[in-house]
Amino acid sequence: MDEKEILARIDDYVGEEQRLRERYQRGELGRDEEHRRLERLEVALDQCWDLLRRRRARLEAGLAEGEGSDDTAVRPPDEVEGYLQ
């Protein structure tokens, strides 16, 4: 996945997040379902941002994309979400 694809996916997730919030406000979704779906979206967004930051850091360091690294792989949710713990 290249940078444009990652950014497009981020855009899709942000759009989906906005639609979920709108549906909740209109009463089309219950609170529990909204929270469950938003939580999944937040994790997916964190994974995308993590991947984008790693790819950009490697390029800034002068390393070729994928050179000796897994910078094209999405890290598992527990790894991405566990940074601050």
MOHUGI-V412669 format. One record per pair of residues at least 24 apart in sequence whose ideal C-beta (glycine too) atoms are under 7 Angstrom apart, sorted by the first residue. I is the first residue (numbers start at 1). GAP is how many residues later the second one is. D is the distance in whole Angstrom. If there is no record, write none. Layout:
((I;GAP;D) (I;GAP;D))
This chain:
((1;71;7) (3;49;7) (3;52;7) (6;42;6) (6;45;6) (6;46;5) (9;39;6) (10;35;6) (10;38;5) (13;28;5) (13;31;6) (13;32;5) (13;35;7) (16;25;6) (17;24;5) (43;34;5) (43;38;6) (46;34;5) (46;35;6) (47;27;5) (47;28;6) (47;30;7) (47;33;5) (50;25;6) (50;30;5))
